[in-house]
Amino acid sequence: MRKLFDFESSAQRYTADAVAVCCFDARIRPVTSEFLRRNALVHPDMVIVAGGGLALSSPRTEFDRAFVMEQVRLAIQLHRAGRVILMSHADCGTYGGLAAFDGDRAREAAHHGSELCRASAIVRTACPGAAVERVFLTFDSVLSVDDQECAGH
């Protein structure tokens, strides 16, 4: 191996503020970072996969769900994350983007809300002690899906 550059980073063990499951779409990185900052999540364990939290509710393959759940379990086990934040976003290509909802943003948001509710039920069953939150990111706002909204799903 050859050294590319020097860099100093803390090697101290830490407790994760949360494990955040989000999409890899670069367009949502700024709002994801802002969400983490506004919620004082300095040490989040990030699980970044196509579709984010939706990889749990509607995985493309059963491997996808198993992989994401294993990452969540490891964050809880290794870094004592007690909070799981499931994220999805507008115009997500994994779901065919906004076009899959005929350009109807309200219908898209409702679908993502329902999917996030299903994903949180899966996490709560697998990790009963963890607090689970659901967040839908758009290009101009951040929306929370609360437990009451999930009660009907």
N, C-alpha and C positions, 0 to 999 in steps of 0.2 A: 504494500500500500504506500501511497505517497500523500503527504500532508497537503491539503488544499489551502488551509489557513488556520490561524489560532483563534480560539474563542473561549471565553470563560462563562460557565453556567453552573448554577448551584447543583451539587450532587446530594444535597440533603433530602431525606425522605420527606414526603408531604402527605397531607390529607386532601383529597380532591374536594373542591367545593360542590361539585356535581359531575355527573357524566352527561354530556350533551351529545345527542344523536342528531346529526344534520347532514344535509346533502352536500355533495362536492361541487355544485354549481358555483363558479367563481363570482357570479353576479350577486350572490347573497352574502359573500364574505364580509363586506362592510357592515351590513345590518346585523349579522351574527355577532361580529366583534362588538358592535355598539350595544346589543342586547346583553352580552356577557359583562361589559363594562358597567352598564346601568344597574345590573343586578349584583355588582361587586363579586363576580365570579373570577377570581384571580388565578385559581388553579383548577380549571376544569379539565377533566379527561375528555377528549374529543373522539367521537366515533363518526367518521366522515365517510358516507357511502351514498351511492345513487339513491335518491328518493328520501334520504334521511330516515325519520321515524316510520315512514310508510314502508320501509323494507321489512318491518315487523308485521304490519297489518295486511299487506298485499305483496308479499315477496315474489320476485320473478322466479326464484327457485326456493326449495325448502332449505338449501344451504344458506341462502341469504339471511333468513330468519335466525337460523342456528348460529351463524357467524356473529350477527349483531348482538344476539342475546349473550353469547359467550364474552364479547367485549364488555357489555354492561356488567355481567357478573364479575369479570376480572377487575373492573374499576371499583366495584363495591368491595371485593375481597382484598385487592392489593393496596388500594388507596383510600379505603373506607368511605367512598362516596355514598352519601345517604339520600341523595337527590338525583333523579333522572329527569332530564329535559328532552322531550321528543319534539323535533322540529320538522316542519315541511314548509314549502314555499310556493308562491304563485308561479305560474308558467313553468312548472317542473316537467322537464322532458321525459322523465320516467313514466309520467301519466299522460303523455301526449301533449303537454303544455296547455295553454289556455284554449287552443283550437279544439281540444277534446271536449270542451264544455261550450262549444259554439260561441266563444268570446264572452260568455256570461260569467263575470267575475264573482257574483254572488253564488251561483251554482258551483263554481270551482271551490270557493271558500267553504261552502257547506259540505262538499264531498271531502275535502281535506280534513275538516273538523271531525267528520264521522270516522275517517280512517285513523286519525290521531286518537280518537276514543278507543277504537279497537286495539290499536298498538299499546295504549296505556293499560288496557285490561290484560294483555299478554304479559307485560312487564310486571304488573302487580301480582299476577299469579306466580310468576317465576321468582320474583324478589319481593315477598310480602312486606318487608320492613322499610322499603324505599318509598320516599315521597316522589310522586310522578306528576310532572307538569307537561302541558301540551301548548305548543306555540306555532302559529301560522305566520310566516313572514311574507309580506308583499313588498313591492318596490317603493312604497311610501308609508308603510305602517307595520306595526307588530301587534298581532292579535293573540289573545289567550283563549284557550278552549277550557272552560271550567267544568267541574264535576257535574253540575246540574245539566249542562248540555249533553254530557255523556250518559246521563241516567236513562235516556230513551234508547240507547244503542245496545 
